[in-house]
């Protein structure tokens, strides 16, 4: 087992990893930018190293500085969390070159699944259902027009190196394709330094359902059931739950088997997710694979009593997994609490937290790095907490969430707590009738 792990991340996920490391008797090293010098992950780690100024490119994406921090602290492993360098093949490779274990996928696995065009081809070859579309990258606008005509409108063009909805455009008719193509390529180039595009049939009224997987170094893989991530705004998840209210036992079994096929196709090591779009007829299609821990991993942990971060660390250290598939016996919901104003188009709201009261009670978990007096920097993602509730049934989990949200007090900045409070009371949501288009018709009621 590792003696010391450096957490190449910040905020709540860094603190989450530190907690598990402490329980496992592993020393921890936090890295931080100057904007995060007062963050709790810095306070609670055994050691902390400043790696640069606030901009991510100069700190949390600064590979030489992170490797230097490992060397001066004599660290033998790095946990990248999610975001930042967690799916960076170059970083994984550099860690290996320096004799530092990267707690995540190898460079080869990240390359195989990180490029969405390659990943889709790999999945098709493995027998995992994929959305009809282009075979590989589109060579030109003429190619795009021909393929769109063949598979039928609407279509969606996507950046092969994309994420977070960038470099993605829905096209409903032929005359819209050229401007969408130009703007998507421009955005992809600016965001990822790669303007490669591919095309898929656009699935209407879809659910976004992901399957949690784990694989060890010895060729064994299993799944830990699903999470429904369909409540999204601009392709950013707002709320997740497990099990999905849309799922049937048969669909869960078939999607689980497909996810294991996906993991086996790339000899996957670590924990990750296979993400699917599921249409209204319950046909499912591979969308992408995330070779890292997910923001929403706590709800899976709560329904199967399974520490996914501990499992990540054990797999990286060479442990075998049981190979057993898990199915939820409880229901869990996660609300992402962001420093955003839901009454003003979810505009970011960084600043000082003057007052904080965190909810508690049976079935309530809060993963967060904030405290009264903490200043939320404007440089990073706006998520400041994850509120998780777990209960015997979906209705009870929703009711517990409503109660917990009413107790959650954050003063000094705007947060998405009022949005989640209204979501929990929404009739369609309570009935489980929602798709990825839910937010297009959702309207905030006046405070």
C-alpha positions as CSV (number, residue, x, y, z in Angstrom):
1,X,0.0,0.0,0.0
2,X,1.1,3.6,-0.7
3,X,2.7,5.5,2.1
4,X,2.0,9.0,0.8
5,X,-0.5,10.3,-1.8
6,X,-0.5,13.7,-3.4
7,X,-4.0,15.0,-4.3
8,X,-3.7,16.9,-7.6
9,X,-6.9,18.8,-7.1
10,X,-8.8,21.2,-4.9
11,X,-12.0,21.8,-3.1
12,X,-14.5,19.2,-1.9
13,X,-13.0,16.3,-3.9
14,X,-9.5,16.9,-2.5
15,X,-10.9,16.9,1.0
16,X,-13.0,13.8,0.2
17,X,-9.8,11.9,-0.9
18,X,-7.8,13.1,2.1
19,X,-10.5,11.7,4.5
20,X,-10.3,8.2,2.9
21,X,-6.5,8.3,2.9
22,X,-6.4,9.2,6.7
23,X,-8.8,6.2,7.3
24,X,-6.4,4.0,5.4
25,X,-3.3,5.3,7.4
26,X,-1.9,7.0,4.3
27,X,-0.1,10.4,4.6
28,X,-1.4,13.1,2.3
29,X,0.0,16.1,0.4
30,X,-2.3,18.9,-0.8
31,X,-1.3,21.2,-3.6
32,X,-2.9,24.6,-3.9
33,X,-2.9,27.8,-5.8
34,X,-2.5,31.1,-4.0
35,X,-6.3,31.6,-4.4
36,X,-6.9,28.4,-2.3
37,X,-4.4,29.0,0.5
38,X,-7.3,29.1,3.0
39,X,-9.2,26.1,1.6
40,X,-9.9,23.2,4.0
41,X,-8.1,20.6,1.9
42,X,-4.9,22.6,2.6
43,X,-5.6,22.7,6.3
44,X,-6.5,19.0,6.7
45,X,-3.7,17.4,4.6
46,X,-0.5,16.3,6.4
47,X,1.6,18.5,4.1
48,X,0.7,21.3,1.6
49,X,2.7,22.7,-1.4
50,X,1.8,25.9,-3.3
51,X,2.0,25.2,-7.0
52,X,1.3,28.6,-8.5
53,X,-1.0,31.6,-9.0
54,X,-4.8,31.4,-9.3
55,X,-5.2,30.6,-13.1
56,X,-5.6,26.8,-13.5
57,X,-3.0,26.7,-16.3
58,X,-0.4,28.0,-13.9
59,X,-1.4,25.8,-10.9
60,X,-3.7,22.8,-11.1
61,X,-2.8,22.2,-14.8
62,X,0.9,22.9,-14.3
63,X,2.4,19.4,-14.6
64,X,6.0,20.3,-13.9
65,X,5.0,22.1,-10.6
66,X,2.9,19.1,-9.5
67,X,5.6,16.6,-10.2
68,X,8.1,18.8,-8.4
69,X,5.7,18.9,-5.4
70,X,5.8,15.0,-5.5
71,X,9.5,14.9,-5.5
72,X,10.1,17.4,-2.7
73,X,7.6,15.5,-0.5
74,X,8.7,12.0,-1.5
75,X,5.2,11.1,-2.6
76,X,4.7,7.6,-4.2
77,X,1.3,8.1,-5.7
78,X,-1.0,10.9,-7.2
79,X,-4.8,11.0,-7.0
80,X,-6.1,13.4,-9.6
81,X,-9.7,13.5,-8.5
82,X,-12.0,14.7,-11.3
83,X,-11.5,17.5,-13.8
84,X,-8.2,19.2,-14.2
85,X,-5.6,16.5,-15.1
86,X,-7.7,13.4,-14.2
87,X,-8.1,12.3,-17.8
88,X,-4.9,13.7,-19.2
89,X,-2.9,10.9,-20.9
90,X,0.3,13.0,-20.9
91,X,0.1,13.5,-17.1
92,X,-0.5,9.8,-16.5
93,X,2.5,8.9,-18.7
94,X,4.8,11.5,-17.0
95,X,3.8,10.1,-13.5
96,X,4.8,6.6,-14.7
97,X,8.1,8.0,-16.1
98,X,8.9,9.5,-12.7
99,X,8.0,6.3,-10.8
100,X,4.8,7.8,-9.3
101,X,1.7,5.7,-9.4
102,X,-1.2,7.6,-11.1
103,X,-4.4,6.5,-9.3
104,X,-6.5,6.3,-12.4
105,X,-6.3,5.0,-16.0
106,X,-3.1,4.5,-17.9
107,X,-2.2,6.8,-20.7
108,X,-3.2,4.1,-23.2
109,X,-6.7,3.7,-21.6
110,X,-7.2,7.5,-21.5
111,X,-6.2,7.8,-25.2
112,X,-8.5,4.9,-26.1
113,X,-11.5,6.4,-24.4
114,X,-10.7,10.1,-24.1
115,X,-11.0,10.7,-27.9
116,X,-14.7,10.3,-28.4
117,X,-14.4,9.2,-32.0
118,X,-12.0,6.5,-31.2
119,X,-14.0,5.4,-28.2
120,X,-17.1,5.0,-30.2
121,X,-15.3,2.8,-32.7
122,X,-13.8,0.7,-29.9
123,X,-17.3,0.2,-28.3
124,X,-18.9,-0.8,-31.6
125,X,-16.1,-3.4,-32.1
126,X,-16.8,-4.7,-28.6
127,X,-20.5,-5.1,-29.3
128,X,-21.7,-2.1,-27.2
129,X,-24.7,-0.3,-28.9
130,X,-23.6,3.0,-30.3
131,X,-25.5,6.0,-31.8
132,X,-25.6,6.0,-35.6
133,X,-23.2,8.5,-37.0
134,X,-19.9,9.1,-38.7
135,X,-17.2,6.5,-38.8
136,X,-14.4,8.5,-37.2
137,X,-13.7,12.2,-37.7
138,X,-15.5,14.2,-40.4
139,X,-13.1,15.3,-43.1
140,X,-15.0,18.2,-44.4
141,X,-18.3,20.1,-44.4
142,X,-19.3,18.0,-47.5
143,X,-18.7,14.8,-45.5
144,X,-20.9,16.2,-42.7
145,X,-23.7,17.0,-45.2
146,X,-23.6,13.6,-46.8
147,X,-23.7,11.7,-43.5
148,X,-26.4,13.9,-42.1
149,X,-28.6,13.1,-45.1
150,X,-27.9,9.4,-44.7
151,X,-28.8,9.1,-41.0
152,X,-31.5,11.8,-41.1
153,X,-32.0,15.0,-39.2
154,X,-31.8,16.1,-36.4
155,X,-28.1,15.4,-35.9
156,X,-25.5,16.6,-33.4
157,X,-21.9,17.5,-34.2
158,X,-19.4,17.1,-31.4
159,X,-15.8,18.0,-30.8
160,X,-13.8,14.8,-30.5
161,X,-11.8,16.3,-27.6
162,X,-14.9,17.9,-26.1
163,X,-16.5,18.1,-22.7
164,X,-18.9,20.3,-20.8
165,X,-21.0,20.9,-23.9
166,X,-18.2,22.9,-25.7
167,X,-17.8,22.2,-29.4
168,X,-21.3,20.7,-29.6
169,X,-24.2,21.8,-31.9
170,X,-27.6,20.3,-32.6
171,X,-28.7,20.7,-36.3
172,X,-32.3,20.3,-37.2
173,X,-32.2,20.9,-41.0
174,X,-29.5,21.1,-43.8
175,X,-29.3,24.8,-44.0
176,X,-28.3,25.0,-40.3
177,X,-25.3,22.7,-40.7
178,X,-22.7,25.0,-42.2
179,X,-22.9,27.8,-39.5
180,X,-23.1,25.1,-36.8
181,X,-20.0,23.4,-38.2
182,X,-18.0,26.6,-38.4
183,X,-18.9,27.8,-34.8
184,X,-18.4,24.3,-33.3
185,X,-14.9,23.9,-34.9
186,X,-13.9,27.4,-33.7
187,X,-15.1,26.8,-30.2
188,X,-13.4,23.4,-30.0
189,X,-10.1,24.8,-31.3
190,X,-10.2,27.6,-28.7
191,X,-11.2,25.3,-25.8
192,X,-9.2,22.1,-26.5
193,X,-6.6,23.0,-29.2
194,X,-8.3,20.3,-31.4
195,X,-11.1,21.1,-33.9
196,X,-11.7,17.5,-34.9
197,X,-15.5,16.9,-35.2
198,X,-17.7,13.8,-35.5
199,X,-21.4,13.5,-36.0
200,X,-24.2,11.4,-34.4
201,X,-27.9,11.0,-34.8
202,X,-29.6,13.3,-32.3
203,X,-31.6,11.3,-29.8
204,X,-34.8,13.2,-28.9
205,X,-36.3,13.0,-25.3
206,X,-33.2,11.1,-24.0
207,X,-32.3,10.1,-20.5
208,X,-28.6,10.4,-19.5
209,X,-27.8,7.3,-17.6
210,X,-24.4,6.2,-16.6
211,X,-23.1,2.9,-15.2
212,X,-20.4,2.9,-12.5
213,X,-17.7,0.3,-13.2
214,X,-14.5,-1.0,-11.5
215,X,-11.7,-3.0,-13.0
216,X,-8.5,-4.4,-11.6
217,X,-5.0,-5.0,-13.0
218,X,-5.8,-8.7,-13.5
219,X,-8.5,-8.5,-16.2
220,X,-11.5,-8.6,-13.9
221,X,-14.4,-6.0,-14.1
222,X,-17.7,-5.4,-12.5
223,X,-20.5,-2.8,-12.4
224,X,-22.0,-1.0,-9.5
225,X,-25.4,-0.2,-11.1
226,X,-26.6,3.1,-12.6
227,X,-27.1,6.8,-11.9
228,X,-29.6,9.0,-13.7
229,X,-27.9,12.3,-14.6
230,X,-30.7,13.7,-16.8
231,X,-31.4,17.0,-14.9
232,X,-28.8,19.2,-16.7
233,X,-28.4,22.8,-17.8
234,X,-26.2,23.4,-20.9
235,X,-24.9,19.8,-20.6
236,X,-23.8,20.4,-16.9
237,X,-25.4,18.1,-14.4
238,X,-27.4,19.7,-11.6
239,X,-28.9,16.7,-9.8
240,X,-28.3,12.9,-9.9
241,X,-30.1,9.9,-8.4
242,X,-29.8,6.2,-8.1
243,X,-31.6,4.0,-9.0
244,X,-33.1,5.7,-12.1
245,X,-36.9,6.0,-11.9
246,X,-36.8,5.2,-15.6
247,X,-35.0,1.9,-15.3
248,X,-36.4,-1.6,-15.4
249,X,-34.7,-4.7,-14.1
250,X,-34.1,-6.0,-17.6
251,X,-32.7,-2.7,-18.8
252,X,-30.4,-2.5,-15.8
253,X,-29.0,-5.9,-16.5
254,X,-28.5,-5.3,-20.2
255,X,-26.8,-1.9,-19.6
256,X,-24.6,-3.4,-16.9
257,X,-23.5,-6.1,-19.2
258,X,-22.7,-3.5,-21.9
259,X,-20.7,-1.4,-19.4
260,X,-18.6,-4.4,-18.5
261,X,-18.0,-5.2,-22.2
262,X,-16.8,-1.6,-22.5
263,X,-14.4,-1.9,-19.6
264,X,-13.0,-5.3,-20.8
265,X,-12.5,-3.9,-24.3
266,X,-9.8,-1.5,-23.0
267,X,-8.6,-3.7,-20.1
268,X,-9.8,-1.0,-17.8
269,X,-8.1,-0.4,-14.4
270,X,-9.6,1.7,-11.7
271,X,-13.1,3.1,-11.2
272,X,-14.9,4.9,-14.0
273,X,-18.2,5.3,-15.7
274,X,-19.7,4.3,-19.0
275,X,-22.3,6.9,-20.1
276,X,-25.3,6.1,-22.2
277,X,-28.2,8.0,-23.8
278,X,-31.5,6.1,-23.4
279,X,-34.4,7.0,-25.7
280,X,-38.0,7.0,-24.7
281,X,-38.4,3.4,-25.9
282,X,-35.5,2.3,-23.6
283,X,-33.1,1.7,-26.4
284,X,-29.6,2.7,-25.1
285,X,-26.5,3.9,-26.9
286,X,-22.9,4.4,-25.7
287,X,-22.0,8.1,-25.4
288,X,-18.6,8.2,-23.7
289,X,-16.5,6.7,-20.9
290,X,-15.1,8.7,-18.1
291,X,-11.8,7.2,-16.8
292,X,-11.9,8.8,-13.4
293,X,-14.0,9.2,-10.2
294,X,-17.3,11.1,-10.9
295,X,-18.6,14.2,-9.1
296,X,-21.8,12.1,-8.3
297,X,-20.0,9.0,-6.9
298,X,-21.4,9.5,-3.4
299,X,-24.9,8.4,-4.3
300,X,-23.6,5.0,-5.4
301,X,-21.5,4.8,-2.2
302,X,-24.6,5.4,-0.1
303,X,-26.9,2.8,-1.8
304,X,-24.4,0.0,-1.7
305,X,-22.2,0.9,1.3
306,X,-19.0,1.0,-0.8
307,X,-16.1,3.5,-0.6
308,X,-15.2,4.1,-4.2
309,X,-12.2,6.3,-3.4
310,X,-10.8,3.5,-1.2
311,X,-11.4,1.0,-4.0
312,X,-9.5,3.3,-6.4
313,X,-6.5,3.4,-4.1
314,X,-6.6,-0.4,-3.5
315,X,-6.8,-1.2,-7.2
316,X,-3.9,1.1,-8.0
317,X,-1.9,-0.6,-5.2
318,X,-2.5,-4.0,-6.9
319,X,-5.6,-5.4,-5.1
320,X,-8.0,-7.8,-6.7
321,X,-11.7,-6.8,-7.0
322,X,-14.4,-9.4,-6.3
323,X,-15.9,-9.1,-9.7
324,X,-19.4,-9.0,-8.1
325,X,-22.0,-6.7,-9.6
326,X,-23.9,-4.5,-7.2
327,X,-27.5,-3.5,-7.3
328,X,-29.0,-0.7,-5.1
329,X,-31.4,-1.6,-2.3
330,X,-31.8,2.0,-1.2
331,X,-32.5,5.3,-3.1
332,X,-30.1,8.3,-3.1
333,X,-30.2,11.8,-4.5
334,X,-27.4,14.3,-4.9
335,X,-27.9,18.0,-5.4
336,X,-25.0,20.0,-6.6
337,X,-24.9,23.3,-4.6
338,X,-23.2,25.9,-6.8
339,X,-22.4,29.5,-6.0
340,X,-24.7,30.7,-8.7
341,X,-27.9,32.8,-8.8
342,X,-30.8,30.7,-10.1
343,X,-33.0,33.8,-10.4
344,X,-30.5,35.4,-12.7
345,X,-29.8,32.7,-15.3
346,X,-27.4,30.9,-12.9
347,X,-24.9,33.6,-13.0
348,X,-21.7,32.8,-10.9
349,X,-21.6,34.3,-7.5
350,X,-18.1,34.2,-6.0
351,X,-17.3,36.0,-2.7
352,X,-17.2,35.6,1.0
353,X,-19.5,33.3,2.9
354,X,-20.7,35.2,6.0
355,X,-22.9,32.6,7.6
356,X,-23.1,28.9,7.1
357,X,-25.3,26.2,8.5
358,X,-25.0,22.7,7.1
359,X,-27.9,20.3,7.4
360,X,-27.7,16.9,9.2
361,X,-29.9,14.1,10.5
362,X,-30.5,10.6,9.4
363,X,-29.9,9.9,5.7
364,X,-28.0,13.2,5.1
365,X,-24.4,13.6,3.8
366,X,-22.7,16.8,2.9
367,X,-19.4,16.8,0.9
368,X,-18.0,20.3,1.0
369,X,-14.9,22.4,1.6
370,X,-16.6,25.7,2.6
371,X,-16.9,27.3,6.0
372,X,-18.1,30.7,7.4
373,X,-15.6,33.3,6.4
374,X,-14.4,31.3,3.4
375,X,-14.0,33.3,0.2
376,X,-15.1,31.5,-3.0
377,X,-12.6,32.3,-5.7
378,X,-13.8,33.3,-9.1
379,X,-11.2,31.2,-10.9
380,X,-12.7,27.7,-10.7
381,X,-15.9,25.7,-11.0
382,X,-18.7,27.2,-9.0
383,X,-19.7,24.0,-7.1
384,X,-19.2,24.5,-3.4
385,X,-21.0,21.5,-1.9
386,X,-22.8,18.3,-2.7
387,X,-25.9,17.5,-0.6
388,X,-26.7,13.8,-0.6
389,X,-29.8,12.0,0.9
390,X,-30.5,8.3,1.1
391,X,-33.6,6.5,2.2
392,X,-35.6,3.3,1.7
393,X,-37.6,4.7,-1.2
394,X,-37.4,7.5,-3.8
395,X,-40.3,9.4,-2.2
396,X,-38.5,9.3,1.2
397,X,-35.2,10.4,-0.3
398,X,-36.9,13.4,-2.0
399,X,-38.7,14.4,1.2
400,X,-35.4,14.1,3.2
401,X,-33.7,16.3,0.5
402,X,-36.5,18.9,0.8
403,X,-36.0,19.0,4.6
404,X,-32.2,19.1,4.3
405,X,-32.3,21.9,1.7
406,X,-34.5,24.0,4.1
407,X,-31.8,23.7,6.7
408,X,-28.9,24.6,4.4
409,X,-28.0,28.2,5.0
410,X,-25.3,30.0,3.0
411,X,-25.3,33.8,3.4
412,X,-23.0,36.2,1.6
413,X,-23.3,34.6,-1.9
414,X,-26.1,33.4,-4.1
415,X,-26.5,29.6,-4.4
416,X,-28.6,27.0,-6.2
417,X,-30.3,25.9,-3.0
418,X,-33.6,27.6,-4.0
419,X,-33.5,25.9,-7.4
420,X,-33.1,22.5,-5.8
421,X,-35.9,23.2,-3.3
422,X,-38.3,24.0,-6.1
423,X,-37.1,21.0,-8.1
424,X,-37.9,18.6,-5.2
425,X,-41.5,20.0,-5.3
426,X,-41.9,19.8,-9.0
427,X,-44.7,17.4,-10.0
428,X,-43.0,16.0,-13.1
429,X,-39.8,15.4,-11.2
430,X,-41.6,13.7,-8.3
431,X,-43.2,11.4,-10.7
432,X,-39.8,10.6,-12.3
433,X,-41.0,12.1,-15.6
434,X,-37.9,14.0,-16.9
435,X,-35.3,13.9,-19.7
436,X,-32.2,16.0,-20.5
437,X,-34.6,18.6,-21.8
438,X,-36.2,19.2,-18.4
439,X,-34.5,22.5,-17.7
440,X,-35.8,24.0,-21.0
441,X,-39.3,24.2,-19.6
442,X,-38.4,24.7,-15.9
443,X,-39.1,28.2,-14.6
444,X,-38.0,29.4,-11.2
445,X,-40.9,30.7,-9.0
446,X,-40.3,34.1,-7.4
447,X,-38.7,34.0,-4.0
